[in-house]
């Protein structure tokens, strides 16, 4: 899964820029600024990382079922996990 990190703790702001973030082309380890918020492409993440993070009490887990996208929020960052199949269809 591809991971995009969004560096904010503000859920409302994250929600406002979410579609723009997932539609922004990023090279691996590239950073960009969207609406004043830094985002970065963190490369491929193994499935076990997501499972491990879901077990932590300080992590909020969100799921976009239509596109099978998982979002983890912890501390000052949202991590968006996009499956390879979804990347092909974008």
N, CA, C and O atoms as CSV, one atom per row, in Angstrom:
chain,resi,resn,atom,element,x,y,z
A,1,UNK,N,N,0.833,-1.194,0.000
A,1,UNK,CA,C,0.000,0.000,0.000
A,1,UNK,C,C,0.867,1.242,0.000
A,1,UNK,O,O,1.913,1.301,0.646
A,2,UNK,N,N,0.404,2.229,-0.740
A,2,UNK,CA,C,1.086,3.518,-0.772
A,2,UNK,C,C,0.621,4.337,0.435
A,2,UNK,O,O,-0.554,4.294,0.799
A,3,UNK,N,N,1.529,5.071,1.049
A,3,UNK,CA,C,1.192,5.897,2.207
A,3,UNK,C,C,1.468,7.361,1.904
A,3,UNK,O,O,2.544,7.724,1.429
A,4,UNK,N,N,0.472,8.192,2.189
A,4,UNK,CA,C,0.640,9.643,2.106
A,4,UNK,C,C,0.442,10.197,3.513
A,4,UNK,O,O,-0.595,9.973,4.136
A,5,UNK,N,N,1.435,10.915,4.005
A,5,UNK,CA,C,1.349,11.537,5.327
A,5,UNK,C,C,0.879,12.974,5.169
A,5,UNK,O,O,1.354,13.706,4.300
A,6,UNK,N,N,-0.069,13.370,6.029
A,6,UNK,CA,C,-0.604,14.734,6.032
A,6,UNK,C,C,-0.320,15.296,7.424
A,6,UNK,O,O,-0.862,14.807,8.415
A,7,UNK,N,N,0.525,16.317,7.498
A,7,UNK,CA,C,1.011,16.810,8.777
A,7,UNK,C,C,0.122,17.907,9.350
A,7,UNK,O,O,0.377,19.100,9.187
A,8,UNK,N,N,-0.935,17.456,10.030
A,8,UNK,CA,C,-1.843,18.338,10.765
A,8,UNK,C,C,-2.579,17.500,11.795
A,8,UNK,O,O,-2.754,16.296,11.605
A,9,UNK,N,N,-3.007,18.114,12.871
A,9,UNK,CA,C,-3.863,17.429,13.837
A,9,UNK,C,C,-5.299,17.922,13.724
A,9,UNK,O,O,-6.166,17.491,14.484
A,10,UNK,N,N,-5.556,18.824,12.778
A,10,UNK,CA,C,-6.863,19.445,12.598
A,10,UNK,C,C,-7.713,18.593,11.650
A,10,UNK,O,O,-7.502,18.610,10.438
A,11,UNK,N,N,-8.680,17.845,12.212
A,11,UNK,CA,C,-9.504,16.948,11.406
A,11,UNK,C,C,-10.329,17.705,10.365
A,11,UNK,O,O,-10.473,17.244,9.233
A,12,UNK,N,N,-10.862,18.846,10.737
A,12,UNK,CA,C,-11.680,19.628,9.807
A,12,UNK,C,C,-10.859,20.063,8.590
A,12,UNK,O,O,-11.318,19.957,7.453
A,13,UNK,N,N,-9.659,20.545,8.836
A,13,UNK,CA,C,-8.772,20.948,7.746
A,13,UNK,C,C,-8.385,19.739,6.894
A,13,UNK,O,O,-8.373,19.818,5.665
A,14,UNK,N,N,-8.070,18.621,7.550
A,14,UNK,CA,C,-7.747,17.390,6.826
A,14,UNK,C,C,-8.909,16.993,5.916
A,14,UNK,O,O,-8.701,16.647,4.753
A,15,UNK,N,N,-10.120,17.044,6.442
A,15,UNK,CA,C,-11.302,16.688,5.657
A,15,UNK,C,C,-11.472,17.604,4.452
A,15,UNK,O,O,-11.859,17.156,3.372
A,16,UNK,N,N,-11.181,18.888,4.641
A,16,UNK,CA,C,-11.328,19.863,3.559
A,16,UNK,C,C,-10.365,19.595,2.400
A,16,UNK,O,O,-10.706,19.846,1.244
A,17,UNK,N,N,-9.169,19.091,2.698
A,17,UNK,CA,C,-8.170,18.905,1.645
A,17,UNK,C,C,-7.989,17.441,1.230
A,17,UNK,O,O,-7.177,17.150,0.352
A,18,UNK,N,N,-8.724,16.527,1.842
A,18,UNK,CA,C,-8.545,15.083,1.610
A,18,UNK,C,C,-8.542,14.700,0.134
A,18,UNK,O,O,-7.587,14.073,-0.323
A,19,UNK,N,N,-9.573,15.054,-0.624
A,19,UNK,CA,C,-9.653,14.679,-2.037
A,19,UNK,C,C,-8.490,15.274,-2.827
A,19,UNK,O,O,-7.924,14.619,-3.702
A,20,UNK,N,N,-8.143,16.506,-2.516
A,20,UNK,CA,C,-7.024,17.152,-3.201
A,20,UNK,C,C,-5.718,16.409,-2.904
A,20,UNK,O,O,-4.882,16.237,-3.791
A,21,UNK,N,N,-5.550,15.973,-1.661
A,21,UNK,CA,C,-4.332,15.253,-1.272
A,21,UNK,C,C,-4.215,13.932,-2.026
A,21,UNK,O,O,-3.159,13.631,-2.583
A,22,UNK,N,N,-5.285,13.143,-2.050
A,22,UNK,CA,C,-5.158,11.837,-2.701
A,22,UNK,C,C,-5.079,11.945,-4.217
A,22,UNK,O,O,-4.699,10.982,-4.883
A,23,UNK,N,N,-5.428,13.091,-4.770
A,23,UNK,CA,C,-5.322,13.295,-6.212
A,23,UNK,C,C,-4.081,14.082,-6.626
A,23,UNK,O,O,-3.899,14.384,-7.805
A,24,UNK,N,N,-3.230,14.414,-5.659
A,24,UNK,CA,C,-1.991,15.127,-5.952
A,24,UNK,C,C,-0.907,14.119,-6.302
A,24,UNK,O,O,-0.581,13.258,-5.485
A,25,UNK,N,N,-0.341,14.212,-7.508
A,25,UNK,CA,C,0.728,13.273,-7.868
A,25,UNK,C,C,1.989,13.567,-7.056
A,25,UNK,O,O,2.451,14.705,-6.985
A,26,UNK,N,N,2.532,12.513,-6.447
A,26,UNK,CA,C,3.741,12.645,-5.642
A,26,UNK,C,C,4.710,11.521,-5.999
A,26,UNK,O,O,4.308,10.368,-6.154
A,27,UNK,N,N,5.984,11.868,-6.128
A,27,UNK,CA,C,7.015,10.847,-6.284
A,27,UNK,C,C,7.351,10.317,-4.889
A,27,UNK,O,O,7.038,10.959,-3.886
A,28,UNK,N,N,7.982,9.157,-4.828
A,28,UNK,CA,C,8.339,8.588,-3.527
A,28,UNK,C,C,9.214,9.562,-2.752
A,28,UNK,O,O,10.169,10.120,-3.292
A,29,UNK,N,N,8.879,9.760,-1.486
A,29,UNK,CA,C,9.568,10.668,-0.554
A,29,UNK,C,C,9.467,12.143,-0.948
A,29,UNK,O,O,10.227,12.965,-0.436
A,30,UNK,N,N,8.554,12.487,-1.836
A,30,UNK,CA,C,8.356,13.883,-2.229
A,30,UNK,C,C,7.410,14.574,-1.258
A,30,UNK,O,O,6.443,13.976,-0.785
A,31,UNK,N,N,7.695,15.829,-0.967
A,31,UNK,CA,C,6.825,16.652,-0.125
A,31,UNK,C,C,6.227,17.772,-0.960
A,31,UNK,O,O,6.873,18.314,-1.856
A,32,UNK,N,N,4.984,18.106,-0.650
A,32,UNK,CA,C,4.314,19.257,-1.263
A,32,UNK,C,C,3.496,19.943,-0.180
A,32,UNK,O,O,3.271,19.377,0.890
A,33,UNK,N,N,3.059,21.149,-0.458
A,33,UNK,CA,C,2.194,21.889,0.461
A,33,UNK,C,C,0.850,22.073,-0.216
A,33,UNK,O,O,0.763,22.582,-1.333
A,34,UNK,N,N,-0.207,21.648,0.485
A,34,UNK,CA,C,-1.578,21.772,-0.009
A,34,UNK,C,C,-2.349,22.601,1.012
A,34,UNK,O,O,-2.493,22.200,2.167
A,35,UNK,N,N,-2.841,23.756,0.580
A,35,UNK,CA,C,-3.608,24.648,1.467
A,35,UNK,C,C,-2.845,24.947,2.761
A,35,UNK,O,O,-3.447,25.046,3.830
A,36,UNK,N,N,-1.526,25.091,2.661
A,36,UNK,CA,C,-0.707,25.419,3.827
A,36,UNK,C,C,-0.300,24.220,4.675
A,36,UNK,O,O,0.370,24.389,5.693
A,37,UNK,N,N,-0.690,23.020,4.277
A,37,UNK,CA,C,-0.379,21.798,5.033
A,37,UNK,C,C,0.627,20.970,4.245
A,37,UNK,O,O,0.440,20.735,3.051
A,38,UNK,N,N,1.690,20.529,4.903
A,38,UNK,CA,C,2.692,19.692,4.256
A,38,UNK,C,C,2.169,18.261,4.131
A,38,UNK,O,O,1.640,17.685,5.082
A,39,UNK,N,N,2.332,17.706,2.929
A,39,UNK,CA,C,1.999,16.308,2.695
A,39,UNK,C,C,3.239,15.649,2.102
A,39,UNK,O,O,4.050,16.310,1.454
A,40,UNK,N,N,3.384,14.345,2.325
A,40,UNK,CA,C,4.525,13.654,1.736
A,40,UNK,C,C,4.141,12.228,1.381
A,40,UNK,O,O,3.304,11.602,2.030
A,41,UNK,N,N,4.780,11.739,0.333
A,41,UNK,CA,C,4.585,10.364,-0.097
A,41,UNK,C,C,5.625,9.537,0.637
A,41,UNK,O,O,6.827,9.737,0.465
A,42,UNK,N,N,5.156,8.608,1.455
A,42,UNK,CA,C,6.052,7.839,2.312
A,42,UNK,C,C,6.431,6.486,1.734
A,42,UNK,O,O,7.058,5.677,2.418
A,43,UNK,N,N,6.065,6.230,0.500
A,43,UNK,CA,C,6.432,4.964,-0.122
A,43,UNK,C,C,5.500,3.827,0.248
A,43,UNK,O,O,4.396,4.040,0.749
A,44,UNK,N,N,5.965,2.623,-0.010
A,44,UNK,CA,C,5.174,1.431,0.270
A,44,UNK,C,C,5.228,1.084,1.753
A,44,UNK,O,O,6.277,1.189,2.388
A,45,UNK,N,N,4.090,0.672,2.295
A,45,UNK,CA,C,3.989,0.289,3.696
A,45,UNK,C,C,3.424,-1.127,3.764
A,45,UNK,O,O,2.416,-1.420,3.121
A,46,UNK,N,N,4.058,-2.004,4.533
A,46,UNK,CA,C,3.531,-3.367,4.648
A,46,UNK,C,C,2.224,-3.400,5.444
A,46,UNK,O,O,2.002,-2.571,6.326
A,47,UNK,N,N,1.379,-4.353,5.125
A,47,UNK,CA,C,0.077,-4.500,5.789
A,47,UNK,C,C,0.221,-4.654,7.309
A,47,UNK,O,O,-0.625,-4.171,8.060
A,48,UNK,N,N,1.286,-5.323,7.763
A,48,UNK,CA,C,1.438,-5.532,9.206
A,48,UNK,C,C,1.647,-4.217,9.967
A,48,UNK,O,O,1.319,-4.139,11.151
A,49,UNK,N,N,2.193,-3.175,9.303
A,49,UNK,CA,C,2.336,-1.865,9.951
A,49,UNK,C,C,0.959,-1.310,10.296
A,49,UNK,O,O,0.740,-0.813,11.401
A,50,UNK,N,N,0.038,-1.396,9.346
A,50,UNK,CA,C,-1.313,-0.886,9.568
A,50,UNK,C,C,-1.980,-1.652,10.704
A,50,UNK,O,O,-2.605,-1.049,11.576
A,51,UNK,N,N,-1.853,-2.969,10.698
A,51,UNK,CA,C,-2.474,-3.791,11.746
A,51,UNK,C,C,-1.893,-3.444,13.119
A,51,UNK,O,O,-2.627,-3.360,14.103
A,52,UNK,N,N,-0.582,-3.244,13.183
A,52,UNK,CA,C,0.078,-2.905,14.448
A,52,UNK,C,C,-0.394,-1.546,14.959
A,52,UNK,O,O,-0.658,-1.386,16.151
A,53,UNK,N,N,-0.501,-0.561,14.050
A,53,UNK,CA,C,-0.937,0.778,14.439
A,53,UNK,C,C,-2.393,0.788,14.903
A,53,UNK,O,O,-2.745,1.529,15.821
A,54,UNK,N,N,-3.246,-0.033,14.272
A,54,UNK,CA,C,-4.663,-0.096,14.649
A,54,UNK,C,C,-4.852,-0.542,16.092
A,54,UNK,O,O,-5.863,-0.213,16.712
A,55,UNK,N,N,-3.901,-1.279,16.631
A,55,UNK,CA,C,-4.015,-1.810,17.994
A,55,UNK,C,C,-3.651,-0.784,19.063
A,55,UNK,O,O,-3.956,-0.990,20.238
A,56,UNK,N,N,-3.014,0.298,18.685
A,56,UNK,CA,C,-2.599,1.311,19.652
A,56,UNK,C,C,-3.788,2.182,20.042
A,56,UNK,O,O,-4.531,2.641,19.174
A,57,UNK,N,N,-3.976,2.415,21.349
A,57,UNK,CA,C,-5.143,3.191,21.799
A,57,UNK,C,C,-5.131,4.649,21.356
A,57,UNK,O,O,-6.192,5.268,21.281
A,58,UNK,N,N,-3.971,5.214,21.063
A,58,UNK,CA,C,-3.903,6.626,20.680
A,58,UNK,C,C,-4.118,6.848,19.178
A,58,UNK,O,O,-4.046,7.983,18.705
A,59,UNK,N,N,-4.378,5.785,18.435
A,59,UNK,CA,C,-4.552,5.880,16.986
A,59,UNK,C,C,-6.034,5.806,16.620
A,59,UNK,O,O,-6.742,4.886,17.028
A,60,UNK,N,N,-6.485,6.783,15.852
A,60,UNK,CA,C,-7.854,6.784,15.338
A,60,UNK,C,C,-7.804,6.150,13.948
A,60,UNK,O,O,-6.978,6.520,13.114
A,61,UNK,N,N,-8.705,5.185,13.714
A,61,UNK,CA,C,-8.739,4.473,12.440
A,61,UNK,C,C,-10.008,4.856,11.690
A,61,UNK,O,O,-11.110,4.783,12.234
A,62,UNK,N,N,-9.839,5.266,10.428
A,62,UNK,CA,C,-10.977,5.584,9.570
A,62,UNK,C,C,-10.835,4.764,8.297
A,62,UNK,O,O,-9.724,4.428,7.887
A,63,UNK,N,N,-11.953,4.445,7.681
A,63,UNK,CA,C,-11.943,3.620,6.475
A,63,UNK,C,C,-12.872,4.239,5.436
A,63,UNK,O,O,-14.012,4.591,5.738
A,64,UNK,N,N,-12.372,4.368,4.213
A,64,UNK,CA,C,-13.214,4.769,3.095
A,64,UNK,C,C,-13.483,3.481,2.318
A,64,UNK,O,O,-12.659,3.051,1.511
A,65,UNK,N,N,-14.630,2.879,2.564
A,65,UNK,CA,C,-14.923,1.548,2.032
A,65,UNK,C,C,-14.993,1.498,0.515
A,65,UNK,O,O,-14.545,0.521,-0.084
A,66,UNK,N,N,-15.544,2.523,-0.121
A,66,UNK,CA,C,-15.699,2.513,-1.577
A,66,UNK,C,C,-14.370,2.325,-2.303
A,66,UNK,O,O,-14.304,1.638,-3.322
A,67,UNK,N,N,-13.321,2.934,-1.777
A,67,UNK,CA,C,-12.013,2.858,-2.433
A,67,UNK,C,C,-11.009,2.029,-1.634
A,67,UNK,O,O,-9.835,1.959,-1.999
A,68,UNK,N,N,-11.461,1.402,-0.547
A,68,UNK,CA,C,-10.610,0.568,0.306
A,68,UNK,C,C,-9.397,1.346,0.838
A,68,UNK,O,O,-8.296,0.806,0.941
A,69,UNK,N,N,-9.620,2.606,1.168
A,69,UNK,CA,C,-8.558,3.461,1.704
A,69,UNK,C,C,-8.672,3.462,3.225
A,69,UNK,O,O,-9.761,3.624,3.778
A,70,UNK,N,N,-7.536,3.280,3.893
A,70,UNK,CA,C,-7.479,3.324,5.354
A,70,UNK,C,C,-6.751,4.598,5.761
A,70,UNK,O,O,-5.743,4.966,5.157
A,71,UNK,N,N,-7.270,5.272,6.794
A,71,UNK,CA,C,-6.660,6.497,7.299
A,71,UNK,C,C,-6.399,6.302,8.788
A,71,UNK,O,O,-7.300,5.941,9.545
A,72,UNK,N,N,-5.167,6.543,9.197
A,72,UNK,CA,C,-4.811,6.501,10.611
A,72,UNK,C,C,-4.460,7.911,11.044
A,72,UNK,O,O,-3.747,8.626,10.340
A,73,UNK,N,N,-4.963,8.309,12.210
A,73,UNK,CA,C,-4.624,9.627,12.745
A,73,UNK,C,C,-4.004,9.424,14.114
A,73,UNK,O,O,-4.595,8.801,14.996
A,74,UNK,N,N,-2.808,9.957,14.278
A,74,UNK,CA,C,-2.128,9.878,15.571
A,74,UNK,C,C,-1.205,11.079,15.703
A,74,UNK,O,O,-0.494,11.443,14.766
A,75,UNK,N,N,-1.232,11.679,16.868
A,75,UNK,CA,C,-0.404,12.860,17.092
A,75,UNK,C,C,-0.738,13.965,16.112
A,75,UNK,O,O,-1.897,14.362,15.987
A,76,UNK,N,N,0.260,14.458,15.425
A,76,UNK,CA,C,0.118,15.581,14.499
A,76,UNK,C,C,0.075,15.129,13.043
A,76,UNK,O,O,0.383,15.916,12.148
A,77,UNK,N,N,-0.302,13.870,12.789
A,77,UNK,CA,C,-0.254,13.358,11.414
A,77,UNK,C,C,-1.439,12.447,11.107
A,77,UNK,O,O,-1.911,11.691,11.955
A,78,UNK,N,N,-1.896,12.549,9.870
A,78,UNK,CA,C,-2.851,11.599,9.296
A,78,UNK,C,C,-2.051,10.788,8.278
A,78,UNK,O,O,-1.290,11.358,7.497
A,79,UNK,N,N,-2.214,9.477,8.279
A,79,UNK,CA,C,-1.579,8.624,7.280
A,79,UNK,C,C,-2.681,8.015,6.421
A,79,UNK,O,O,-3.586,7.355,6.932
A,80,UNK,N,N,-2.596,8.241,5.123
A,80,UNK,CA,C,-3.587,7.723,4.186
A,80,UNK,C,C,-2.946,6.546,3.457
A,80,UNK,O,O,-1.906,6.701,2.817
A,81,UNK,N,N,-3.569,5.366,3.554
A,81,UNK,CA,C,-3.048,4.165,2.906
A,81,UNK,C,C,-3.940,3.815,1.728
A,81,UNK,O,O,-5.124,3.516,1.889
A,82,UNK,N,N,-3.344,3.858,0.532
A,82,UNK,CA,C,-4.089,3.634,-0.701
A,82,UNK,C,C,-3.600,2.334,-1.333
A,82,UNK,O,O,-2.409,2.196,-1.612
A,83,UNK,N,N,-4.511,1.370,-1.564
A,83,UNK,CA,C,-4.081,0.117,-2.195
A,83,UNK,C,C,-3.654,0.337,-3.645
A,83,UNK,O,O,-4.140,1.249,-4.314
A,84,UNK,N,N,-2.746,-0.505,-4.117
A,84,UNK,CA,C,-2.231,-0.387,-5.489
A,84,UNK,C,C,-3.355,-0.404,-6.520
A,84,UNK,O,O,-3.291,0.341,-7.498
A,85,UNK,N,N,-4.370,-1.220,-6.334
A,85,UNK,CA,C,-5.479,-1.317,-7.304
A,85,UNK,C,C,-6.175,0.036,-7.461
A,85,UNK,O,O,-6.587,0.389,-8.566
A,86,UNK,N,N,-6.309,0.785,-6.389
A,86,UNK,CA,C,-6.946,2.108,-6.450
A,86,UNK,C,C,-6.060,3.098,-7.182
A,86,UNK,O,O,-6.570,3.981,-7.872
A,87,UNK,N,N,-4.757,2.976,-7.050
A,87,UNK,CA,C,-3.839,3.891,-7.722
A,87,UNK,C,C,-3.949,3.740,-9.242
A,87,UNK,O,O,-3.836,4.725,-9.971
A,88,UNK,N,N,-4.162,2.545,-9.710
A,88,UNK,CA,C,-4.260,2.274,-11.135
A,88,UNK,C,C,-5.510,2.928,-11.723
A,88,UNK,O,O,-5.482,3.396,-12.862
A,89,UNK,N,N,-6.605,2.967,-10.962
A,89,UNK,CA,C,-7.864,3.499,-11.457
A,89,UNK,C,C,-7.957,5.017,-11.380
A,89,UNK,O,O,-8.896,5.595,-11.928
A,90,UNK,N,N,-7.008,5.681,-10.716
A,90,UNK,CA,C,-7.071,7.140,-10.594
A,90,UNK,C,C,-6.543,7.827,-11.807
A,90,UNK,O,O,-6.527,9.057,-11.862
